[in-house]
Amino acid sequence: MHDQEKDTLFLMALAVFGALIMSGLATFLQLIIVLPLSIAVFLIMILTLYLTRKKTIHLSESLENWAMIIVVILFAITFIYLFRPA
C-alpha cells in the first residue's frame, strides 16, 4: 500500500470518528431537551385528568381563562420586544 493511500485511509478514519462523536453529541443534547419536555407533558396529562373530574370543571374553566389572558399578555410583550426601535 502506498503512503498516499495510507494517508487517505487515515483521513477517512478521522472523518468517520468525528462524525461518530458529533452524532453522539447531537443525540445527547437532544436527550437533554426531550427528557424534561416529556416529563412536563406527563405531568400536564395527570393535571388534565384531575381537572376533568366533575367537581373541578369550574376550576379548570377558570384556569383556562387565566391561561388565555397570560398568553395574550406574553404575546404582546414578545411583539413589543421583537419590534422595538433599535
Distance bins in CASP14 RR format, pairs under 12 A and 6 or more apart:
PFRMAT RR
TARGET T0000
AUTHOR 0000-0000-0000
RMODE 2
METHOD distances of the structure
MODEL  1
1 7 0 0 0 0 0 1 0 0 0 0 0
1 8 0 0 0 0 0 1 0 0 0 0 0
1 9 0 0 0 0 1 0 0 0 0 0 0
1 10 0 0 0 0 0 1 0 0 0 0 0
2 8 0 0 0 0 1 0 0 0 0 0 0
2 9 0 0 0 0 0 1 0 0 0 0 0
3 9 0 0 0 0 0 1 0 0 0 0 0
3 10 0 0 0 0 0 1 0 0 0 0 0
4 10 0 0 0 0 0 1 0 0 0 0 0
4 11 0 0 0 0 0 1 0 0 0 0 0
5 11 0 0 0 0 0 1 0 0 0 0 0
5 12 0 0 0 0 0 1 0 0 0 0 0
6 12 0 0 0 0 0 1 0 0 0 0 0
6 13 0 0 0 0 0 1 0 0 0 0 0
7 13 0 0 0 0 0 1 0 0 0 0 0
7 14 0 0 0 0 0 1 0 0 0 0 0
8 14 0 0 0 0 0 1 0 0 0 0 0
8 15 0 0 0 0 0 1 0 0 0 0 0
9 15 0 0 0 0 0 1 0 0 0 0 0
9 16 0 0 0 0 0 1 0 0 0 0 0
10 16 0 0 0 0 0 1 0 0 0 0 0
10 17 0 0 0 0 0 1 0 0 0 0 0
11 17 0 0 0 0 0 1 0 0 0 0 0
11 18 0 0 0 0 0 1 0 0 0 0 0
12 18 0 0 0 0 0 1 0 0 0 0 0
12 19 0 0 0 0 0 1 0 0 0 0 0
13 19 0 0 0 0 0 1 0 0 0 0 0
13 20 0 0 0 0 0 1 0 0 0 0 0
14 20 0 0 0 0 0 1 0 0 0 0 0
14 21 0 0 0 0 0 1 0 0 0 0 0
15 21 0 0 0 0 0 1 0 0 0 0 0
15 22 0 0 0 0 0 1 0 0 0 0 0
16 22 0 0 0 0 0 1 0 0 0 0 0
16 23 0 0 0 0 0 1 0 0 0 0 0
17 23 0 0 0 0 0 1 0 0 0 0 0
17 24 0 0 0 0 0 1 0 0 0 0 0
18 24 0 0 0 0 1 0 0 0 0 0 0
18 25 0 0 0 0 1 0 0 0 0 0 0
18 26 0 0 0 0 0 1 0 0 0 0 0
19 25 0 0 0 0 0 1 0 0 0 0 0
19 26 0 0 0 0 0 1 0 0 0 0 0
20 26 0 0 0 0 0 1 0 0 0 0 0
20 27 0 0 0 0 0 1 0 0 0 0 0
21 27 0 0 0 0 0 1 0 0 0 0 0
21 28 0 0 0 0 0 1 0 0 0 0 0
22 28 0 0 0 0 0 1 0 0 0 0 0
22 29 0 0 0 0 0 1 0 0 0 0 0
23 29 0 0 0 0 0 1 0 0 0 0 0
23 30 0 0 0 0 0 1 0 0 0 0 0
24 30 0 0 0 0 1 0 0 0 0 0 0
24 31 0 0 0 0 1 0 0 0 0 0 0
25 31 0 0 0 0 0 1 0 0 0 0 0
25 32 0 0 0 0 0 1 0 0 0 0 0
26 32 0 0 0 0 0 1 0 0 0 0 0
26 33 0 0 0 0 0 1 0 0 0 0 0
26 34 0 0 0 0 0 1 0 0 0 0 0
27 33 0 0 0 0 0 1 0 0 0 0 0
27 34 0 0 0 0 0 1 0 0 0 0 0
27 35 0 0 0 0 0 1 0 0 0 0 0
28 34 0 0 0 0 0 1 0 0 0 0 0
28 35 0 0 0 0 0 1 0 0 0 0 0
29 35 0 0 0 0 0 1 0 0 0 0 0
30 36 0 0 0 0 0 1 0 0 0 0 0
30 37 0 0 0 0 0 1 0 0 0 0 0
30 38 0 0 0 0 0 1 0 0 0 0 0
31 37 0 0 0 0 0 1 0 0 0 0 0
31 38 0 0 0 0 0 1 0 0 0 0 0
32 38 0 0 0 0 0 1 0 0 0 0 0
33 39 0 0 0 0 0 1 0 0 0 0 0
33 40 0 0 0 0 0 1 0 0 0 0 0
34 40 0 0 0 0 0 1 0 0 0 0 0
34 41 0 0 0 0 0 1 0 0 0 0 0
35 41 0 0 0 0 0 1 0 0 0 0 0
35 42 0 0 0 0 0 1 0 0 0 0 0
36 42 0 0 0 0 0 1 0 0 0 0 0
36 43 0 0 0 0 0 1 0 0 0 0 0
37 43 0 0 0 0 0 1 0 0 0 0 0
37 44 0 0 0 0 0 1 0 0 0 0 0
38 44 0 0 0 0 0 1 0 0 0 0 0
38 45 0 0 0 0 0 1 0 0 0 0 0
39 45 0 0 0 0 0 1 0 0 0 0 0
39 46 0 0 0 0 0 1 0 0 0 0 0
40 46 0 0 0 0 0 1 0 0 0 0 0
40 47 0 0 0 0 0 1 0 0 0 0 0
41 47 0 0 0 0 0 1 0 0 0 0 0
41 48 0 0 0 0 0 1 0 0 0 0 0
42 48 0 0 0 0 0 1 0 0 0 0 0
42 49 0 0 0 0 0 1 0 0 0 0 0
43 49 0 0 0 0 0 1 0 0 0 0 0
43 50 0 0 0 0 0 1 0 0 0 0 0
44 50 0 0 0 0 0 1 0 0 0 0 0
44 51 0 0 0 0 0 1 0 0 0 0 0
44 63 0 0 0 0 0 1 0 0 0 0 0
44 67 0 0 0 0 0 1 0 0 0 0 0
45 51 0 0 0 0 0 1 0 0 0 0 0
45 52 0 0 0 0 0 1 0 0 0 0 0
46 52 0 0 0 0 0 1 0 0 0 0 0
47 53 0 0 0 0 0 1 0 0 0 0 0
47 56 0 0 0 0 0 1 0 0 0 0 0
47 59 0 0 0 0 0 1 0 0 0 0 0
47 60 0 0 0 0 1 0 0 0 0 0 0
47 63 0 0 0 0 1 0 0 0 0 0 0
47 67 0 0 0 0 0 1 0 0 0 0 0
48 56 0 0 0 0 0 1 0 0 0 0 0
48 60 0 0 0 0 1 0 0 0 0 0 0
48 63 0 0 0 0 0 1 0 0 0 0 0
48 64 0 0 0 0 0 1 0 0 0 0 0
49 56 0 0 0 0 0 1 0 0 0 0 0
49 60 0 0 0 0 0 1 0 0 0 0 0
50 56 1 0 0 1 0 0 0 0 0 0 0
50 57 0 0 0 0 0 1 0 0 0 0 0
50 59 0 0 0 0 1 0 0 0 0 0 0
50 60 0 0 0 0 1 0 0 0 0 0 0
50 63 0 0 0 0 0 1 0 0 0 0 0
51 57 1 0 0 1 0 0 0 0 0 0 0
51 58 0 0 0 0 0 1 0 0 0 0 0
51 59 1 0 0 1 0 0 0 0 0 0 0
51 60 1 1 0 0 0 0 0 0 0 0 0
51 61 0 0 0 0 1 0 0 0 0 0 0
51 62 0 0 0 0 0 1 0 0 0 0 0
51 63 1 0 0 1 0 0 0 0 0 0 0
51 64 0 0 0 0 1 0 0 0 0 0 0
51 67 0 0 0 0 0 1 0 0 0 0 0
52 58 0 0 0 0 0 1 0 0 0 0 0
52 59 0 0 0 0 0 1 0 0 0 0 0
52 60 1 0 0 1 0 0 0 0 0 0 0
52 61 0 0 0 0 0 1 0 0 0 0 0
52 63 0 0 0 0 0 1 0 0 0 0 0
52 64 0 0 0 0 0 1 0 0 0 0 0
53 59 0 0 0 0 1 0 0 0 0 0 0
53 60 0 0 0 0 1 0 0 0 0 0 0
54 60 0 0 0 0 0 1 0 0 0 0 0
56 62 0 0 0 0 1 0 0 0 0 0 0
56 63 0 0 0 0 1 0 0 0 0 0 0
56 64 0 0 0 0 0 1 0 0 0 0 0
57 63 0 0 0 0 0 1 0 0 0 0 0
57 64 0 0 0 0 0 1 0 0 0 0 0
58 64 0 0 0 0 0 1 0 0 0 0 0
58 65 0 0 0 0 0 1 0 0 0 0 0
59 65 0 0 0 0 0 1 0 0 0 0 0
59 66 0 0 0 0 0 1 0 0 0 0 0
60 66 0 0 0 0 0 1 0 0 0 0 0
60 67 0 0 0 0 0 1 0 0 0 0 0
61 67 0 0 0 0 0 1 0 0 0 0 0
61 68 0 0 0 0 0 1 0 0 0 0 0
62 68 0 0 0 0 0 1 0 0 0 0 0
62 69 0 0 0 0 0 1 0 0 0 0 0
63 69 0 0 0 0 0 1 0 0 0 0 0
63 70 0 0 0 0 0 1 0 0 0 0 0
64 70 0 0 0 0 0 1 0 0 0 0 0
64 71 0 0 0 0 0 1 0 0 0 0 0
65 71 0 0 0 0 0 1 0 0 0 0 0
65 72 0 0 0 0 0 1 0 0 0 0 0
66 72 0 0 0 0 0 1 0 0 0 0 0
66 73 0 0 0 0 0 1 0 0 0 0 0
67 73 0 0 0 0 0 1 0 0 0 0 0
67 74 0 0 0 0 0 1 0 0 0 0 0
68 74 0 0 0 0 0 1 0 0 0 0 0
68 75 0 0 0 0 0 1 0 0 0 0 0
69 75 0 0 0 0 0 1 0 0 0 0 0
69 76 0 0 0 0 0 1 0 0 0 0 0
70 76 0 0 0 0 0 1 0 0 0 0 0
70 77 0 0 0 0 0 1 0 0 0 0 0
71 77 0 0 0 0 0 1 0 0 0 0 0
71 78 0 0 0 0 0 1 0 0 0 0 0
72 78 0 0 0 0 0 1 0 0 0 0 0
72 79 0 0 0 0 0 1 0 0 0 0 0
73 79 0 0 0 0 0 1 0 0 0 0 0
73 80 0 0 0 0 0 1 0 0 0 0 0
74 80 0 0 0 0 0 1 0 0 0 0 0
74 81 0 0 0 0 0 1 0 0 0 0 0
75 81 0 0 0 0 0 1 0 0 0 0 0
75 82 0 0 0 0 0 1 0 0 0 0 0
76 82 0 0 0 0 0 1 0 0 0 0 0
76 83 0 0 0 0 0 1 0 0 0 0 0
77 83 0 0 0 0 0 1 0 0 0 0 0
77 84 0 0 0 0 0 1 0 0 0 0 0
78 84 0 0 0 0 0 1 0 0 0 0 0
END
